[in-house]
Amino acid sequence: SFGEFSSKFATAAAQAPHLGDPEVITSEVGTHPLPIARDDVDLYALTHNETSTGVTMPILRPDGAAAPAAGGGLVAVDATSGAGGLAVDPAEFDAYYFAPQKCFGSDGGLWLALLSPAAIERTAQVAASGRFIPAFLSLADALANSEKNQTVNTPAIATLYLMAEQLDWMAAGGGLEWCVARTRESSGHIYEWAQRGAVTTPFVADAAARSLVVATIDFDESIDAPAIAATLRANGIVDIEPYRKLGRNQLRIATYPSVEPDDVRALTACIDYVLERVA
């Protein structure tokens, strides 16, 4: 747990009446913890990217953990803001699930998941256990329909259309490697710009943990960062406000694959323009 969305998963796991109490490994915002391998762990629940803080964690099976085929726990990853914009090795997870409203340029309200053979086997075991599972939340039903190129319920066609268009665009560019190169270029420019500035600093101190898809930049207390964002918004440059619950004097900038790196460079020039006049 190291941000808004991973903490929500931890809370939900603790409240679930059919689960044992989870062990929650927490770190301060702006950092990420690492899972600890244990023989009695049934599921390692990881988050690839924290949209709220701009922190990315490596998706790796815990060091020393047995593979699921040998009795080890499954690795499940919330990847909503990272999928499609961050590198990942499918051998390192069993369930990688996300909604398409971030890197895939579509709308929310739809979830997708990549499942390993071990995760598919576990899905069948849970479905056959007799535990009540609402049909709308049944992974077994979703999987059975997916294998037939069907859906359990009827999703919005526009959502599927937008995602299909984005996938075609990503594939034409060169796939995930090409997408990651774009997010690295855009986020790298922002972090370098922030490090050069007299009143700006990357919020995430560890460069290896800085997200490639969500850059968070702190401002000196002499600068009102929300006022900068409001000024830009009034001039048609929108959606760079910080995460509300984090409460920091910062800007938060999306650098998903579909964001043009040249637009990111133009954005920092606009921020500099406003900062010069604020000063």
C-alpha positions in Angstrom: 0.0 0.0 0.0 1.6 3.2 -1.2 -1.1 5.5 -2.5 -4.8 6.0 -2.9 -5.6 3.0 -5.0 -3.4 0.4 -3.4 -4.8 1.5 0.0 -8.3 1.0 -1.3 -7.5 -2.6 -2.3 -6.0 -3.2 1.2 -9.1 -1.9 2.8 -11.4 -4.0 0.7 -9.3 -7.1 1.4 -9.5 -6.5 5.1 -13.3 -6.0 5.0 -14.1 -9.1 2.9 -15.8 -11.6 5.2 -14.6 -14.7 3.3 -10.9 -13.8 3.4 -8.4 -14.0 6.2 -6.8 -10.9 7.5 -4.2 -9.5 5.0 -0.7 -8.5 5.8 -0.4 -5.0 4.5 3.0 -3.7 3.7 2.9 0.1 3.7 5.4 2.8 2.7 5.2 6.6 2.7 3.7 8.4 -0.3 6.3 9.1 -2.9 7.9 5.7 -2.3 6.8 2.1 -2.8 7.3 -1.0 -0.6 8.3 -4.5 -1.9 6.4 -7.7 -1.2 7.9 -10.2 1.1 7.8 -13.9 0.2 6.1 -16.2 2.7 5.0 -19.8 2.4 1.5 -19.0 3.7 0.8 -16.2 1.3 -2.1 -17.1 -1.1 -2.1 -13.9 -3.1 0.4 -11.1 -3.5 -1.6 -7.9 -4.5 0.6 -5.3 -6.2 -0.1 -2.0 -7.9 2.0 -1.2 -11.0 1.5 2.6 -10.9 0.0 4.9 -8.4 -1.8 7.6 -10.3 -2.2 9.6 -7.1 1.5 10.0 -6.3 3.4 9.3 -9.6 5.2 6.2 -8.2 5.8 3.1 -10.2 6.9 -0.2 -8.7 8.6 -3.1 -10.5 6.3 -6.0 -11.2 8.3 -9.0 -10.0 7.4 -12.2 -8.2 8.7 -11.8 -4.6 12.3 -12.8 -4.3 12.3 -16.4 -3.0 8.6 -17.1 -3.6 7.7 -20.4 -5.0 5.9 -20.4 -8.4 2.1 -21.1 -8.2 2.7 -24.5 -9.8 4.9 -25.4 -6.8 2.4 -24.1 -4.3 3.4 -20.4 -4.2 1.0 -17.5 -4.0 -0.5 -15.9 -7.1 0.6 -12.4 -8.1 -2.2 -10.0 -9.0 -1.5 -6.5 -10.3 -3.8 -3.5 -10.4 -2.4 -1.9 -13.6 -5.1 0.7 -14.6 -2.8 3.7 -15.1 0.3 1.7 -16.1 -0.9 -0.9 -18.6 0.2 0.0 -22.1 2.7 2.6 -20.9 5.0 0.7 -18.7 7.1 -2.3 -19.4 6.0 -5.6 -17.8 7.0 -9.3 -18.1 4.0 -11.6 -18.2 6.1 -14.3 -16.5 6.1 -12.1 -13.4 2.3 -12.0 -12.7 -0.8 -14.2 -12.7 -3.5 -11.5 -13.1 -2.9 -8.1 -14.6 -6.1 -6.1 -14.7 -7.0 -2.6 -15.8 -9.5 -0.3 -17.2 -8.9 1.4 -20.5 -9.3 5.1 -19.6 -5.6 5.8 -19.2 -2.9 4.6 -21.6 -5.5 3.0 -23.9 -7.3 6.3 -24.5 -10.8 4.9 -24.0 -13.5 5.4 -21.3 -13.9 3.9 -17.8 -16.6 1.4 -16.9 -14.9 -1.6 -18.5 -12.2 -3.9 -17.0 -9.8 -6.2 -18.8 -7.5 -8.9 -17.4 -4.6 -11.0 -18.5 -4.6 -14.3 -16.6 -1.9 -17.0 -16.3 -2.8 -20.7 -16.4 -2.5 -20.7 -12.6 -5.0 -17.8 -12.3 -7.4 -19.6 -14.6 -7.2 -22.7 -12.5 -7.8 -20.8 -9.3 -10.8 -19.1 -11.0 -12.3 -22.5 -11.6 -11.6 -23.6 -8.0 -13.3 -20.6 -6.5 -16.3 -20.9 -8.8 -16.7 -24.5 -7.8 -16.3 -23.9 -4.1 -20.0 -23.1 -3.4 -19.2 -19.5 -2.2 -21.8 -17.0 -3.4 -20.5 -14.8 -6.2 -22.8 -12.3 -7.8 -23.0 -13.0 -11.5 -21.8 -9.5 -12.3 -18.6 -10.1 -10.3 -18.0 -13.7 -11.5 -14.5 -14.0 -13.1 -15.5 -17.5 -14.2 -18.5 -16.2 -16.1 -16.3 -13.4 -17.7 -13.7 -15.9 -18.7 -16.2 -18.4 -20.2 -17.7 -15.6 -22.3 -14.4 -14.2 -23.3 -13.3 -17.5 -24.7 -16.4 -17.3 -27.0 -15.6 -13.7 -27.9 -18.7 -12.6 -25.9 -19.3 -10.4 -22.9 -21.4 -11.2 -19.8 -23.2 -7.9 -20.1 -23.4 -5.3 -22.9 -20.6 -2.7 -22.6 -20.7 0.6 -24.3 -19.7 0.2 -28.0 -18.0 3.6 -27.9 -15.6 2.3 -25.2 -14.7 -0.7 -27.3 -14.3 1.4 -30.4 -12.0 3.9 -28.7 -9.8 1.1 -27.3 -9.7 -0.8 -30.6 -8.5 2.4 -32.4 -5.9 3.0 -29.7 -4.6 -0.7 -29.9 -4.3 -0.4 -33.7 -2.3 2.8 -33.3 -0.1 1.3 -30.7 0.6 -1.8 -32.8 1.3 0.3 -35.9 3.8 2.3 -33.9 5.7 -0.7 -32.7 3.8 -2.2 -29.7 4.6 -1.9 -26.0 8.3 -1.1 -26.5 7.4 1.9 -28.7 4.7 3.1 -26.2 7.2 2.9 -23.3 9.8 4.9 -25.3 7.2 7.6 -25.8 6.2 7.7 -22.1 9.9 7.7 -21.1 10.6 10.6 -23.4 7.7 12.7 -22.2 8.2 12.0 -18.5 12.0 12.3 -18.7 11.6 15.8 -20.1 9.4 16.9 -17.2 11.7 15.5 -14.6 14.7 17.1 -16.2 12.9 20.4 -16.5 11.9 20.2 -12.8 15.4 19.4 -11.7 16.7 22.4 -13.6 14.2 24.8 -12.1 14.8 27.1 -9.2 11.3 26.4 -7.7 10.5 22.9 -8.9 11.5 19.4 -7.8 10.3 15.9 -8.7 8.1 14.7 -5.9 9.4 11.2 -6.1 13.0 11.3 -4.8 14.1 7.9 -6.1 14.5 8.3 -9.9 13.9 4.6 -10.4 10.5 4.9 -8.8 9.4 7.9 -10.8 6.4 7.0 -13.0 6.7 7.2 -16.8 3.0 7.9 -17.2 2.2 10.3 -14.3 4.7 12.9 -13.4 4.3 14.7 -10.0 6.3 17.9 -9.5 6.6 19.8 -6.2 6.8 23.6 -6.2 8.6 25.8 -3.7 6.3 27.2 -1.0 6.8 30.7 -2.5 4.8 29.5 -5.5 1.0 28.7 -5.5 1.0 25.6 -7.8 -2.9 25.4 -7.9 -2.9 29.1 -9.0 -0.5 28.1 -11.8 -2.9 25.3 -12.8 -5.9 27.6 -12.7 -4.2 30.2 -14.8 -3.3 27.6 -17.4 -6.8 26.2 -17.3 -8.2 29.7 -18.0 -6.1 29.7 -21.1 -7.2 26.2 -22.3 -4.4 24.1 -20.8 -6.2 21.7 -18.6 -5.9 18.7 -16.2 -2.6 19.2 -14.5 -3.9 19.7 -11.0 -2.5 17.6 -8.1 -4.3 14.7 -6.6 -6.8 16.3 -4.2 -6.2 14.0 -1.2 -2.4 14.2 -1.4 -2.6 17.9 -0.5 0.8 18.9 -1.8 1.8 22.1 -3.6 2.4 20.4 -6.9 1.3 19.7 -10.4 0.5 16.2 -11.8 1.0 15.7 -15.5 -0.1 12.7 -17.5 2.4 11.4 -20.1 0.5 8.5 -21.5 1.5 7.1 -24.9 -1.1 9.2 -26.8 0.4 12.4 -25.3 2.7 13.9 -27.9 6.2 14.5 -26.4 6.3 17.9 -28.3 3.1 18.9 -26.4 4.8 18.1 -23.1 7.7 20.3 -24.1 5.2 23.1 -25.0 3.5 22.6 -21.6 6.7 23.2 -19.6 7.4 26.3 -21.7 3.9 27.5 -20.8 4.5 26.9 -17.1 7.8 28.8 -17.3 5.9 31.7 -19.0 3.4 31.8 -16.2 6.1 31.5 -13.5 8.1 34.4 -14.9 5.0 36.6 -14.6 4.1 35.3 -11.2 7.6 36.1 -10.0 
